[in-house]
């Protein structure tokens, strides 16, 4: 236990001496305010309702290979495409 603590302290000192800084948070790591108005969106395969515009933008930032675009709310209600499952997200 003492040895592990010593290693951590030595590593921290080297980081300070060498000017190594911790990596900054990802640009997508931001907090959205409380859910607002649901936003209907599609990825072309399925539709999903996000709790807010902020949540949609955050999802697209975190998963750029699976982006969703906002569509008219009635399209989620009429089921023009199936609702997304957790596996789709």
C-alpha positions, -999 to +999 in steps of 0.1 A: +000+000+000+028+024+009+047+014-022+017+022-044+013+056-028+050+063-033+048+054-070+017+077-074+036+106-057+067+100-078+046+099-110+029+132-100+062+149-094+076+138-127+045+151-144+050+185-127+087+186-135+081+176-172+052+200-176+027+172-184-008+183-178-038+161-175-058+158-207-086+183-210-121+171-209-136+161-243-154+189-260-186+169-257-184+166-220-209+193-210-240+192-190-274+198-204-300+216-183-331+198-172-350+181-200-371+206-218-392+198-248-387+164-264-371+165-298-379+140-325-348+129-346-339+102-371-307+085-382-324+073-414-330+039-399-351+046-368-366+076-349-357+086-314-371+112-290-344+131-272-353+149-239-341+182-253-322+198-282-291+199-260-293+161-255-296+156-293-265+178-299-246+161-271-254+126-285-243+137-320-210+151-305-203+119-286-213+095-314-204+113-347-207+080-366-244+076-355-257+111-359-294+120-357-310+150-373-341+167-360-374+160-378-410+171-373-424+158-340-454+142-357-430+118-375-422+102-342-459+100-333-469+085-367-441+059-366-429+067-401-398+047-391-396+023-361-385+037-328-349+031-320-339+004-295-309+006-272-290-014-297-296+012-324-282+040-303 
